[in-house]
Amino acid sequence: GENVEQHPSTLSVQEGDSAVIKCTYSDSASNYFPWYKQELGKRPQLIIDIRSNVGEKKDQRIAVTLNKTAKHFSLHITETQPEDSAVYFCAASFKGGGADGLTFGKGTHLIIQP
Amino acid sequence: GAVVSQHPSRVICKSGTSVKIECRSLDFQATTMFWYRQFPKQSLMLMATSNEGSKATYEQGVEKDKFLINHASLTLSTLTVTSAHPEDSSFYICSAAVRGGVETQYFGPGTRLLVL
């Protein structure tokens, strides 16, 4: 089955700086890679996703890059703000025409220092 | 759009009893729903995939007789934790995939189960 590794487990950055979270996956058949933000006790919220036919995707301050050859993908948050503080999870799955369950990384606790 | 609800949000039960959790897609039809479990300060672990009108597919290590899943309609899936024990205490979260081939999963708010 798929295995997703996520680093770092905790990331502290100064407000206004950039944050980068990295994930690797094991199953070369995986072709869908979403990122979720989860605040304490709340549901995961999809913040961005990327499919394997795309190398990079950007949405305002958030961007995701994918390297299929190396089987890794990264989340980039620029101009960080206090409200960005949360736990971020990467995930991977194979989409063979239907919907498949996600394999999640262990999460990164992002702390934005004022 | 794409709102998923769960009920109850919190439940406390005695060891040995059964608990039913409902997951509903409120404004869309979900061919597939997923059930995840999340222990404190840990990641989400997929328990099972629930397809409307067919038997659920369970992940390795998840007991299908203990975690009963029913997906009777395109907007409702239920998870019943049978004969619950303290080690079943966790945060149970469902998600639903929008019918039509779109991969995006929308998560419910979760149900916090505490078994005494």
Chai-1 contact restraints between the chains, C-beta under 6 A:
chainA,res_idxA,chainB,res_idxB,connection_type,confidence,min_distance_angstrom,max_distance_angstrom,comment,restraint_id
A,Y32,B,E103,contact,1.0,0.0,6.0,A-B,restraint_1
A,R43,B,F107,contact,1.0,0.0,6.0,A-B,restraint_2
A,R43,B,P109,contact,1.0,0.0,6.0,A-B,restraint_3
A,R43,B,G110,contact,1.0,0.0,6.0,A-B,restraint_4
A,P44,B,F107,contact,1.0,0.0,6.0,A-B,restraint_5
A,K95,B,E103,contact,1.0,0.0,6.0,A-B,restraint_6
A,A99,B,T32,contact,1.0,0.0,6.0,A-B,restraint_7
A,A99,B,A97,contact,1.0,0.0,6.0,A-B,restraint_8
A,G101,B,F34,contact,1.0,0.0,6.0,A-B,restraint_9
A,G101,B,L46,contact,1.0,0.0,6.0,A-B,restraint_10
A,G101,B,T49,contact,1.0,0.0,6.0,A-B,restraint_11
A,F104,B,S43,contact,1.0,0.0,6.0,A-B,restraint_12
A,F104,B,L44,contact,1.0,0.0,6.0,A-B,restraint_13
A,K106,B,S43,contact,1.0,0.0,6.0,A-B,restraint_14
A,G107,B,S43,contact,1.0,0.0,6.0,A-B,restraint_15
